[in-house]
Amino acid sequence: MKKSLIILLMMVSLVALPNTMMAAEKAPIHATAPAPAEIPAEVQVMLNRLEEIKELDKSELSSSEKKALRKEVRKIKKDVRASGNGLYISSGAIIIILLLIIIL
């Protein structure tokens, strides 16, 4: 009983506690941001309109006007995403990719 308890504690300590002897110091990597690509004019117009909507004082608007603004914002965001300026991966796809990496 005593021997199995000691072996169990040793195994837990090897798994649970970090092994600092294998850690190597590396110089910090300074990531430089790539130069931003030029944004097309039509997308820039949409982004400017979004900024205008954000800056509006919405407390004075009626509920129908607020609803119209929300619809406009959704449409603009949908159009910007459809313009092809980015890669969007769903969270489910990310989970599946991580599981495949862990398994393989």
LUMLO-663412 format. One record per atom (N, C-alpha, C): residue in three letters; x, y, z. Coordinates in steps of 0.1 Angstrom, whole numbers, padded with zeros to 4 digits, always signed. Layout:
N
ALAXYZ/...
This chain:
104
MET+0008-0012+0000/MET+0000+0000+0000/MET+0009+0013+0000/LYS+0019+0013+0009/LYS+0028+0024+0010/LYS+0036+0026-0003/LYS+0040+0015-0009/LYS+0048+0016-0021/LYS+0040+0021-0033/SER+0027+0017-0034/SER+0019+0021-0045/SER+0015+0036-0043/LEU+0014+0041-0031/LEU+0011+0055-0028/LEU+0023+0063-0032/ILE+0035+0059-0029/ILE+0047+0066-0033/ILE+0048+0067-0048/ILE+0046+0056-0055/ILE+0047+0056-0069/ILE+0036+0065-0075/LEU+0024+0065-0070/LEU+0014+0074-0075/LEU+0017+0088-0073/LEU+0023+0092-0061/LEU+0027+0106-0059/LEU+0038+0110-0068/MET+0047+0101-0071/MET+0058+0104-0080/MET+0053+0107-0094/MET+0043+0099-0099/MET+0038+0100-0112/MET+0030+0113-0113/VAL+0022+0116-0102/VAL+0014+0129-0102/VAL+0024+0141-0102/SER+0035+0140-0095/SER+0044+0152-0095/SER+0051+0153-0108/LEU+0054+0143-0115/LEU+0060+0144-0128/LEU+0050+0150-0139/VAL+0038+0146-0137/VAL+0028+0151-0147/VAL+0023+0165-0144/ALA+0020+0168-0131/ALA+0014+0180-0127/ALA+0023+0192-0126/LEU+0035+0189-0121/LEU+0045+0200-0118/LEU+0053+0203-0131/PRO+0055+0215-0134/PRO+0063+0219-0146/PRO+0078+0214-0144/ASN+0083+0210-0155/ASN+0097+0206-0155/ASN+0106+0218-0160/THR+0112+0225-0150/THR+0119+0237-0153/THR+0133+0235-0159/MET+0138+0223-0157/MET+0151+0220-0162/MET+0152+0219-0177/MET+0141+0217-0184/MET+0141+0216-0198/MET+0138+0229-0205/ALA+0134+0239-0197/ALA+0131+0252-0202/ALA+0144+0259-0207/ALA+0143+0265-0219/ALA+0154+0272-0225/ALA+0150+0286-0226/GLU+0160+0295-0223/GLU+0157+0309-0225/GLU+0159+0313-0240/LYS+0149+0320-0245/LYS+0151+0324-0259/LYS+0149+0339-0259/ALA+0155+0345-0269/ALA+0153+0360-0270/ALA+0138+0362-0274/PRO+0133+0373-0268/PRO+0119+0376-0272/PRO+0117+0379-0287/ILE+0107+0375-0293/ILE+0104+0377-0307/ILE+0096+0390-0308/HIS+0101+0399-0315/HIS+0094+0412-0317/HIS+0087+0411-0331/ALA+0074+0409-0330/ALA+0066+0407-0342/ALA+0063+0421-0348/THR+0067+0423-0360/THR+0064+0435-0367/THR+0051+0433-0375/ALA+0043+0443-0374/ALA+0030+0442-0381/ALA+0033+0445-0396/PRO+0027+0437-0405/PRO+0029+0439-0419/PRO+0022+0452-0423/ALA+0027+0458-0433/ALA+0021+0471-0438/ALA+0007+0468-0442/PRO-0003+0476-0437/PRO-0017+0474-0440/PRO-0019+0475-0455/ALA-0027+0466-0460/ALA-0030+0467-0474/ALA-0040+0479-0476/GLU-0040+0484-0488/GLU-0048+0495-0491/GLU-0063+0491-0492/ILE-0071+0498-0485/ILE-0086+0495-0484/ILE-0093+0501-0496/PRO-0101+0492-0503/PRO-0108+0498-0515/PRO-0117+0509-0511/ALA-0120+0518-0520/ALA-0127+0530-0518/ALA-0141+0527-0513/GLU-0148+0518-0519/GLU-0162+0515-0515/GLU-0163+0509-0501/VAL-0152+0501-0497/VAL-0152+0496-0483/VAL-0149+0508-0474/GLN-0141+0517-0478/GLN-0137+0528-0469/GLN-0150+0537-0467/VAL-0158+0538-0477/VAL-0171+0546-0476/VAL-0180+0539-0465/MET-0181+0526-0466/MET-0189+0519-0456/MET-0184+0520-0442/LEU-0170+0519-0441/LEU-0164+0521-0427/LEU-0167+0535-0422/ASN-0166+0545-0431/ASN-0168+0558-0426/ASN-0183+0560-0421/ARG-0192+0554-0429/ARG-0206+0554-0425/ARG-0208+0548-0411/LEU-0201+0536-0409/LEU-0202+0530-0396/LEU-0197+0539-0385/GLU-0186+0546-0387/GLU-0181+0556-0377/GLU-0191+0567-0374/GLU-0198+0572-0385/GLU-0208+0582-0383/GLU-0219+0577-0374/ILE-0223+0565-0377/ILE-0234+0559-0369/ILE-0230+0557-0354/LYS-0218+0553-0352/LYS-0213+0552-0338/LYS-0213+0565-0331/GLU-0210+0576-0338/GLU-0209+0589-0332/GLU-0223+0596-0330/LEU-0233+0590-0336/LEU-0246+0596-0335/LEU-0251+0596-0320/ASP-0259+0606-0317/ASP-0266+0606-0304/ASP-0279+0599-0306/LYS-0280+0586-0301/LYS-0291+0578-0304/LYS-0302+0580-0294/SER-0300+0588-0284/SER-0311+0590-0274/SER-0322+0598-0279/GLU-0319+0606-0290/GLU-0330+0615-0295/GLU-0338+0608-0306/LEU-0334+0596-0311/LEU-0340+0589-0322/LEU-0352+0581-0317/SER-0362+0580-0326/SER-0373+0571-0322/SER-0370+0557-0324/SER-0378+0548-0319/SER-0375+0533-0320/SER-0374+0529-0335/SER-0383+0534-0343/SER-0382+0530-0358/SER-0369+0535-0364/GLU-0364+0546-0360/GLU-0351+0551-0366/GLU-0340+0543-0361/LYS-0340+0539-0348/LYS-0330+0531-0342/LYS-0330+0517-0349/LYS-0342+0512-0352/LYS-0343+0499-0359/LYS-0337+0500-0373/ALA-0340+0511-0380/ALA-0334+0513-0393/ALA-0319+0514-0393/LEU-0314+0521-0383/LEU-0299+0521-0381/LEU-0293+0508-0379/ARG-0299+0500-0370/ARG-0294+0486-0368/ARG-0294+0478-0380/LYS-0305+0479-0388/LYS-0305+0472-0401/LYS-0294+0476-0410/GLU-0292+0490-0411/GLU-0281+0495-0419/GLU-0267+0490-0415/VAL-0265+0490-0402/VAL-0252+0485-0397/VAL-0250+0471-0400/ARG-0260+0462-0398/ARG-0259+0448-0402/ARG-0256+0446-0417/LYS-0263+0454-0425/LYS-0261+0453-0440/LYS-0246+0457-0443/ILE-0242+0468-0437/ILE-0228+0473-0440/ILE-0218+0463-0436/LYS-0220+0457-0424/LYS-0210+0447-0419/LYS-0210+0435-0428/LYS-0222+0431-0433/LYS-0223+0419-0442/LYS-0216+0422-0455/ASP-0218+0434-0460/ASP-0211+0438-0473/ASP-0196+0439-0471/VAL-0191+0444-0460/VAL-0177+0445-0457/VAL-0171+0431-0457/ARG-0177+0422-0450/ARG-0172+0408-0449/ARG-0173+0401-0462/ALA-0183+0404-0470/ALA-0184+0398-0484/ALA-0174+0403-0493/SER-0168+0415-0490/SER-0158+0421-0500/SER-0145+0413-0501/GLY-0143+0403-0492/GLY-0131+0395-0493/GLY-0119+0400-0486/ASN-0121+0409-0476/ASN-0110+0415-0469/ASN-0107+0408-0456/GLY-0106+0395-0456/GLY-0103+0387-0444/GLY-0107+0373-0445/LEU-0103+0365-0435/LEU-0106+0351-0435/LEU-0114+0349-0422/TYR-0125+0343-0423/TYR-0134+0341-0411/TYR-0136+0326-0410/ILE-0132+0321-0398/ILE-0134+0307-0395/ILE-0143+0306-0383/SER-0153+0297-0384/SER-0162+0295-0373/SER-0155+0289-0361/SER-0162+0290-0350/SER-0156+0285-0338/SER-0156+0269-0338/GLY-0166+0264-0344/GLY-0167+0249-0346/GLY-0156+0244-0354/ALA-0152+0251-0365/ALA-0141+0247-0373/ALA-0128+0247-0366/ILE-0126+0257-0357/ILE-0114+0259-0349/ILE-0113+0247-0340/ILE-0124+0244-0333/ILE-0124+0232-0324/ILE-0120+0219-0331/ILE-0126+0217-0342/ILE-0123+0205-0350/ILE-0108+0205-0354/ILE-0103+0216-0358/ILE-0089+0216-0362/ILE-0080+0213-0351/LEU-0083+0219-0339/LEU-0075+0217-0327/LEU-0076+0202-0323/LEU-0087+0196-0324/LEU-0088+0182-0320/LEU-0080+0173-0330/LEU-0081+0176-0342/LEU-0073+0169-0352/LEU-0058+0170-0349/ILE-0054+0182-0346/ILE-0039+0184-0343/ILE-0035+0177-0331/ILE-0044+0177-0320/ILE-0040+0169-0308/ILE-0040+0154-0311/ILE-0050+0149-0318/ILE-0050+0135-0321/ILE-0039+0130-0330/LEU-0036+0138-0340/LEU-0025+0134-0349/LEU-0012+0139-0344/
